[in-house]
Amino acid sequence: MKLRFAPSPTGYLHVGNARAALVNWLLARQRGGSVLLRLDDTDTERSRADYAEALEEDLRWLGLDWDEQFRQSDRLPLYQAAAERLKGAGRLYPCFESEEELRYKREQQLRQKRPPIYDRGALRMTPEQYERALANGKVPYWRFLLETREVTWQDGVLGPRRVKLPSLSDPVLIRADGTPLYTFTSVVDDLESGITHIVRGEDHVTNTGVQIDLWQALGGDPARLAFAHLPLLTDADGGPLSKRLGSLSLRQLRRDGIEPAALAGYLAALGTAQDPVPGLPRDLVAGFRLEAISKSPARFDIGQLLALNRRHLHGASFESVRAQLPEGADEAFWHAIRGNLDLLSEARGWFEVVRGTVVPPPQPGEEGYLRDALAALPPAPWDATSWGAWTGALKASTGRKGRALFLPLRLALTGEEHGPEMQALLPLIGPERAAQRLRIAAGN
């Protein structure tokens, strides 16, 4: 078994493409197969080296690796040789129509209530007409002659699929400038590199029918290929999940503090009846089932992802996050704050609370209580019992309880109304910082 993930380096990796990459990887690793990373970069106008680097970086961040890698821009002679074979077999033919001419033809077909597909007018050119076009400076682009048949396959997710080739236009495989297009390069590479399973988005179903025909024209045996098409993702309201929505690129999710284990666990469960569990891809292999993916579109809900991220952080060990915490943060700090985090990036704010400078907000009318609290601070050293001893003494001396007892202290010490348990935070803040903040809050 050999699978591939073939992104185009024309932008940052989006969650929809990341899902396809993850499913390919899980399927290959589960069944002892290999993974090829292929960069489809023949679109020279839009492909960029920095996007290619970012794709690899984001895939590795998600926990994915690969056994083989190449980029299509390094394989142009291979495509040229395949094109010559198709030309010799009469399956690749030259065309000269401009986009304006093609648009006019489509408009005429629509007026006549006919399907707007290419009429194969170029096939009716005589050799004299062809030579005259070349003499006039025209350069041909090349179309693939589809067979007049129906292509069928058993899809690994969608079930039986069929594509009627006569209802489609012969696809352009090579531009007039000689650059090959995706439909062509993808088939040549899949055939040459020994791909056995192709897993990609549902938007490729029609393209799969064309590529099976092209695969056979190049001498491939379609019985060697298995296809699975993943229903496309929608947003939380059921609308299309736009690839242009930058907030759903892996790069932005990383910046926002989403953990790879949360994103991988969420994407692996999308479209199934399984509850997502956080885990890196290597942890998800055993439980993955391609056949569990529904034929219906899957909703990508950022709220659900955040909940899974929170769940992951609440159970994360100190060692697993140590490198991402502020310098000087120890295990006691992590255990004190992890239950209060939605994103790991929030840890920096709490580190400032326990080790940095906090300017308490004004608390009109509470100055006297805060002076009493300052006077009642327990002696050092502090531990997990110090908060209870301190507030117990204040309750007895002031008669306060509940919110009136605790909130002014939390505000004075952390500057926040909510947060981690104070019995864990107080020893981390320490007597000196606590006293200073209480003095400021009391107006001293």
N, C-alpha and C positions, 0 to 999 in steps of 0.2 A: 504494500500500500504506500502510495506517495501522494501527498497533497501539497497545495501551494496557496500562498497568499500573495496577491499581485496588486499592490496599491500603486496609484499614480502620484509621483511627488509634485503635485500641483497645489498642495495646501497641507494643513495640519490634519493628523489622523482624527477622524470623527468617530463617535461611539458606534455608529452603524457599521463602519468598516472594522472597528476594533472587535465587534461581536463576531463578524465573519472570520477574522484572524484567529480569535480564541476558539471558535467551534472547529475550525480546521486543525488547530494544534491539539485540542483535546481528543479529537477523533484519531489523529495519527498516533499520539502517544498511548492512547488506550489500546490500540491494536498493533502496536509494534512497528508502525510505519515511520516514514521520514517526512520532513517539512522543507519546502523550498520557499524562500523569500525572493520574489521577482519584482523588480521595480520597472513598471511600465512607463518608461520615460521617453517614448518616441515623439511626444508632443513637445517639440523643442521650444515653442513660444511660451508655454506655461510651466514646464518642468523646471525645478530649481534645485541646486545642490543642497541648499540649507534645508529645504523641505525633506529631501531624501535623508539627511542626517537626523532630522527631527523624527521622522517615521521610525527609524531604527531605535532611536533613544526611547521613544514612547512605547514601542513594543517591548523592549527590554524592561522598562519600568513596570509594565503590566505583568511581567513574569514570563514572557514568551521568548523562546529561542528558535533556531532553525539549523538544519543540517547542511544546507546548500544555499547559495545566493548568487544572483547575477542581475545585471540591468540590461534591458533590451537595446539600449543605444550602443552596446558593445557587440551586438549580434546582427548588424545590418547585412553582412554578406550571406548569412543563413537565410534571411528573408528574400534576398534577391534571387538566390538559387531556387527557393521554393516557388517564387513567382514565375521564373522561367519554366519550371515543370508544369505549372498550371497553364501558362500560355501555350506550351507545346501540346497539351491535352485539349486545347480549345475551351478551357474553363475560365480563362481570364482574358477579357476583351477591352480594347481601348475605346474611350468616349471623349467627345469634344464639347458636349453641350455646356453652356455657361449656367450659372445658378439662375440667372434671369430666364433663360430658355426653359429650364426645368420647372421653375415656378409657374410659367405660363402654361406648360403642359398639365401641371397639377390642377390649375384653376379650370382649364378646359374639361378635364376629367370629372371634376366635382360638379360642374354645370351640367354635364351629361349623366350625372348620378352614377359614375363609375368610380371604382376605388383608385385613389391617387398614387398609383405605383408606377415605377419606371417602365416605359413602353418598349424598351430594348431597341430603340431607334438606331443606336450605334451599330447594331448587328446587321443593319440593312445597308451600311456604307459599302460602296464598291471599292476595290483597290485603288482606282483612279481618284475617288473622292478622298480616300485616306491620305494618299500622297499629296494631293492638292492642299489638304488641311495642314500637313506638315510644312509644305513649301510656303504657306502663308504665315508661318510662325506659330501655329497652334501646337500646344503640347498636350498629349492625352493623359487622362487619369484612367484607372483600370478598375473595372467591375468584375465580380465573380458571378458566373452563370449558374444560378440555382437550378437544381433538378425540379421537374414537375411532379413532386410527390409529397407525401405527408411523412414527417419525421415524428417518431414516438419514442418515449422512454419511460421507465418506472422511476419516478423521482423519490429520493430518500426522505423527503419531508412532505411534498405536495401530492404524492401518489401518481397515477397515470397522467402523463402530459403528452400533448400532440401539437405540432406546429405545421400548418399548411404552407409549404414553401411558395406555391403559386400566388398566394395572397400577399407576398412581400416583394419589395424592390430588390433587384440584384444589388448587393452591397458594394460600395466602393472599398477596395482593399489597398490601393496605392494612389496617393495624391499626384497631381501633375508635377510637383517638385520632386517626386520619387520617394517621399517618406511613406512608410507603411502605416496602416491604421490598426487600431486595437483588435478588431475582429480577426485580422489576418495574423498579426504577430502572436496573439494569444494562442491560436491553434498550432502554429508552427512550434512554439516553445513547449506547449503541453505535450505534443507528439514527440518532439526531440528529447525532452527531459524525462519522459516516462511517467507522466502524471496518470494516476489511476482513478482518483476521485476528485471531483470539482464541486466545492461547496461555496455558494455565493448568494447574493440577494435575489429576491423574486423578480426584480426588474430585469434580470438577464434571461428570463424564460424564453422569449422569442429569439433572442440572440443565440441561445443554446441550440435551437433548431437549425439555425444557419451554420453554426460552428460544427455541428455533427456532419452536415453535408460537406463542409469544407475539409473536415478531418478525413472523411472517406476519400475525397478527391485527391488528398495528399498521400493516400495509401494506408491510412490508419484503420484499425479494426474497432468499430464503435462498441463491440462487445467487451472491450478492455476498459471502457469508461463507465463510471457511475456518477450521477449528478444528484445534488440536493440543493434546493433553493429555499433560502430562509425568508419567510414573510418580512416585509419591511417594518421598521419601527415607526410608531406614531408618537406624538406628544401625549401629555397626560389627558388632554381633551379629545384625543382620537384623531387629531389633524396630522398632516405630514410632518415628519421630523426633518427640518431643513438642515442640509449639510452646510449651509452658509451660517448657521447659528454658532458663532464662535464659542459661546459658553459651553457647548457640548463637544468641543475638541478635547482630546486627552490632555493636551498642553494646558488648557485653561482649567480643567478639572484638577490637574496636579497643582496648579498655582492656588486654587481655591482650598486645597487641603484634603481632597478625596484620597483615600488610601487605595493602593492597587488591589489589596485583598477584597476590599468592599466592592470596587468596580468589577473585578473579575467574577466574584460570586454573584453579583447582580446580573451581569450580562449572560453568564452561563445558565441562569434560571429563567431568563426572559422568554416568554412564549411557551413555558411549560406550566404544569400544575404544581410544580415543586416550590416550596418556600425557599427563597434565596438564603444562602449561608455564606458568610465572608470566608474567603480562602484564596490563596494564590493558585494559579492554574495547576501546579503540581499536586495541590491538595484536592482538586476537583475532578481529576481524571477518573477515579474509580466510580464516582456517582453520576458521570455524564451519560446521557442517552439521547442520541440523535432522534430516535423515533418518538421521544417524548415532546418534541417541539410541535406546537400546534400549527395548523394551516392558516390560522387567522393572524392578522397583524398583532404585534406585541407593543404594549404601551410602555414607553420609557418615562418613568415618573421620577423626577429629580428628588421629590420628597421621600420616596421609598429608598432611593440610593443614599440619601443623607441619613435615614434611619439605620440602614445597614452599616454605614460608616461609623455611626455612633456606637452601634452594637459591637463592632470590631474593636474600636478604641477602648471601650469599657472593659474588654477582656484581654487587651494586649499586654504582654509582658514588658518590663522595663528594657530588657536587652533588645527587643524587637524594634523599639522606637528611640533608643538611646542616641543614635547618631543624628536624629532629627530634632532633638530637644536642645534648648539653649545651653551653652557651655556652663557647667557647674551644676546642672540639674541632676539630682540623685534619685534613687529608687523611692525614697520616702515622698519626695515631691510628686513623682509620677503616680504613685498609688493615691495620693491625696487629691489629685485633680482629674484623673482619667475618667471618673464617673460623671464628670460635668462637661465633657468635651463633645462637640459635634464634629469639629475638625481639629486635626493635630496642630494646625497653625495657631489655634487659640491658646496653646500651652505657653506661648511667649508672653501673653498678657498676664497670665497667672504667675509666671516666674517674676515678672516685674512687681507683682503684688507682694510676693514673699521675700524678694531680695532687693527690690528697687525702691523707688520713691512713689508714695501715694499721697495725694493731696485730698484729704477728706472733704466731702461736700458740707456746706453749712447745714446745721440741724437746730434751727431756732427753738428755744424752749428746752433743749436737752443738755445744755451746758452743765448744769448742776449734776445731772446723772452721770455724765461722762467724767466729771471731776471725781465723783465717788468711785467710778470704775477704775480710774487711774490709781487712786489711793489703794484700791483693793486688789491690784494685780498680784498674782501669786508669786512666791519667790522662785528664782531659777534653781536648777534647770527645769525646763518645761517638757512635758510629755503628753500622751493622749488623754491623760486625766486632768490636765491643767484647765482646759476650757470648762469642764463640768464643775470643778472646784470653784473657779472664779465666778461663774454665773450662779452657782448655788449660793455663794456668799452674798452676791448682790441681790438675789431674790429674797433672802432672809432679811437683809438690811433695808431694802427699799419697798418691799411688797410687790414689786413688779413681777410679771410672768408673761409667757408667750411672746408675741411680737414686740410688745413694749420693752421687754427685757432684752431680747436678742438683737433686734434690727438696728438700734443705734450703735451697738458694738460692732456689728458686721460692717455698717457704713463707715464708721470711723477707722476700722482696721484695713478694709479692702477697697473702699470707695464704691462698692457694688451692693445692691439689695439682695442679690442671689449669687450662689456660687457653691463651691465645694464645702464639705462639712468643716465647721470651724474648729472642731476638736483636732482635726488633722492639720489645718492651716496654721493655727495659733503657734504650735512649736516651731514651725518653719519660719514664721514672721519673727519670732524671738522677742524677748523682753525689751530690748533697746528700741527697736522699730515700733513695737506696740505702744510703748510709753510716749514716744515722740508723736505718733499719730493721734493718740488720745489727747495730748496737750494741745495740739493744733485744733482738733475738733471741739475741745472744751473752751477754746478762745484764750488759752494761757500763753 
